[in-house]
Amino acid sequence: MQTEEVLKIALTELDDHKGQNIVTLDVRGKTSFTDYMIVVTGTSDRHLKALCEYVAVKLKENGVIPLGVEGDLGSDWVLLDIGDVIVHAMTNQAREFYQLEKLWSVEHVKETEQQAG
């Protein structure tokens, strides 16, 4: 299955199961370990875990086996590794603290400035 198809399935499942503030980060060319990161906010640790489980089940139905899951009940961040797509399901508090979107956009700005300089 193509990366874009995996991305679409993940985004659809997260939206269908009430994931909040879903953001896709295109990190192709910025890192070697994945092409896309999805950052999504859940309402509780159970919601985070469930969001990742829904995505994993739907992908398995389509022949894609996720590589792994990190985080469990009691965690404020659950990571689902699908290879070329990584899902970061976070509580609002964790998302504000870690600011992944800002981290990756700052990296991009630094790379752009170095190339221009």
C-alpha positions in Angstrom: 0.0 0.0 0.0 1.3 3.4 -0.9 2.3 5.9 1.9 -0.4 8.4 0.8 -3.1 5.6 1.2 -1.8 4.8 4.7 -1.9 8.5 5.6 -5.5 8.8 4.3 -6.7 5.8 6.3 -5.0 7.1 9.5 -6.5 10.6 9.1 -10.0 9.2 8.3 -9.9 7.0 11.4 -8.6 9.7 13.7 -11.3 12.1 12.5 -14.1 9.5 12.6 -13.2 8.7 16.2 -13.2 12.3 17.5 -9.5 13.1 17.3 -9.1 16.8 17.8 -6.8 19.4 16.1 -5.4 16.8 13.6 -2.2 18.1 11.9 -0.1 16.3 9.3 3.6 17.2 9.1 5.4 16.4 5.9 8.9 15.6 7.0 10.2 14.1 3.8 13.8 15.3 3.3 14.0 16.3 7.0 14.4 12.9 8.5 15.2 9.4 7.4 12.8 7.5 9.7 9.4 8.6 8.3 7.7 10.7 5.7 4.7 12.0 7.6 3.9 12.7 11.2 0.3 13.1 12.3 -0.3 14.9 15.6 -3.7 14.5 17.1 -5.2 15.6 20.5 -7.3 13.1 22.5 -9.5 13.9 25.5 -8.0 11.3 27.9 -5.4 8.5 28.1 -8.1 6.0 27.1 -9.0 8.1 24.1 -5.3 8.4 23.0 -4.9 4.6 23.2 -8.3 4.0 21.4 -7.4 6.4 18.6 -4.2 4.5 17.8 -6.0 1.1 18.1 -8.7 2.2 15.6 -6.0 3.2 13.1 -4.1 0.0 13.7 -7.2 -2.2 13.2 -8.2 -0.4 10.0 -4.7 -0.7 8.6 -4.5 -4.4 9.4 -7.9 -4.8 7.6 -6.1 -3.3 4.6 -3.0 -5.5 4.9 -0.7 -3.1 6.7 0.8 -4.2 10.0 2.0 -1.3 12.2 5.6 -1.6 13.4 4.8 -0.8 17.0 3.0 1.3 19.7 4.6 3.2 22.5 2.6 4.5 25.5 -0.3 2.9 27.3 -3.1 3.8 29.7 -1.8 6.4 32.0 0.3 8.0 29.3 -0.3 11.5 28.0 1.3 10.5 24.6 0.8 7.4 22.5 2.9 6.9 19.4 1.8 4.5 16.6 4.6 3.7 14.2 3.4 2.7 10.7 6.7 3.1 9.1 6.3 6.0 6.6 3.6 7.5 8.8 3.9 8.0 12.6 0.9 9.0 14.7 1.5 11.1 17.8 -1.7 11.0 19.9 -1.3 13.4 22.8 -3.3 15.1 25.5 -3.7 18.8 25.1 -1.3 19.5 28.0 1.4 17.2 26.5 0.9 18.7 23.0 1.3 22.3 24.4 4.4 21.2 26.3 6.2 19.4 23.5 5.0 21.5 20.6 6.0 19.1 17.9 4.6 21.2 15.1 6.7 24.1 16.2 9.8 21.9 16.6 9.6 20.6 13.0 8.8 24.1 11.6 11.8 25.6 13.4 14.0 22.9 12.0 12.7 23.7 8.5 13.4 27.4 9.0 17.0 26.6 10.2 17.6 24.4 7.2 16.2 27.1 4.9 18.4 29.8 6.5 21.5 27.6 6.2 20.9 26.9 2.5 20.3 30.6 1.8 23.4 31.7 3.8 
